[in-house]
Amino acid sequence: MSIFQHHAFRRFRTFAFSAPRRPRHPLLRIALGVVGIALLLALVVLGVFVGAAMLAGGMLWRLWAQRGKPAAGARRGSIDGDYHVVGKAQLPLAR
């Protein structure tokens, strides 16, 4: 006898892989819907706070890594150079 023909396997298969059923009682349906929406909103809010904390941590990390170094604007100076105006490029006439 194969393991797949055993009654315990068939009972497990029907229990584990069956589709979840909605409750029949209307108040229970509404309550579970409200719980689902509340869980979804809680996860969204938690995700926003975790993202903000990661951004703040990254900015603090960057500030900590740059401590003691001079600011980039302090060492900038003017750049001298010569320039000339280049005329508009002209293509040879197509024949």
N, C-alpha and C positions, 0 to 999 in steps of 0.2 A: 504494500500500500504506500502510495506516494505521500510525502508530507503535505502536498497541496490538497489532497483529498481528505485530510484529517479534519474532524469536526471543530477542533479548537482553532485551527488555522482559518477555516471558513468563518467562524464567529468573529475572530479578530479582524479579518479582512472587511467584513460588513460593518463592524463597529468603527474601525479606524479610518476607512476611506469613504464613508457615507457623507453626503452633503449635510451641512448644518441646517437644522430646521428652525424656522421662526416660531416663536411662541404664539399660541392661539389667542391668549387673553389680550384684549386691546390695551389695558393699562400696563401690562408687562411689556408689550411691544413698545409703547411710548416711553416707558422708563428705560428700557435698554437702548432706545434711540438717543435719548438725552444723555445717557452715560457714554455712549459712543462719541457723540459730538463733543462732550466735555473732555473726554480723553484726547480727541483730536486737537482741540484747542490748547490743552495743556502741553501736548507735544510740540505744537508750533511755538508757543511762548517759551518753552524750555529751549528749543532750537535757537530762537532769537537771542536769548540770554547767553547761551553757550557761544554763539558766533560773536557777540559783542565782547565777551570775555577773552576770546581768542584774539580778536583785533587789538584790544587793550594790552594783552600780554605781549603781542608782537611789537607794539609801539614801545612798551617799556623795555623789552629786550634790545631793541635798536638804540634807544637812549642810553641804556647801560653799556652797550658795546662802544658807543661814541664818547663816553665820558673821558675827560682829560685831553681830548683832541681839539685843535682849534676849529672854529666854525669855517665852513667853506667860503662864506662871503668875506671873511676877514683877509684872506690871502689873494683875493682877486685883484687884478690891476687892469690898466687899460692896455689894449693891444694896438700897436702902431703898425701901419702897413700902407703900401701904395696900391692904387687901383687904377684901372682904365676902363672906359666904356667900350664894350664890344658891339659892333654894328649887327644889324639883323642878318641872319644867315640867308644867303640866296642860293637857291638850287639852280643848276644849269637847266636850260630849256630842254624839254623832252622833244625828241624828233620822231 
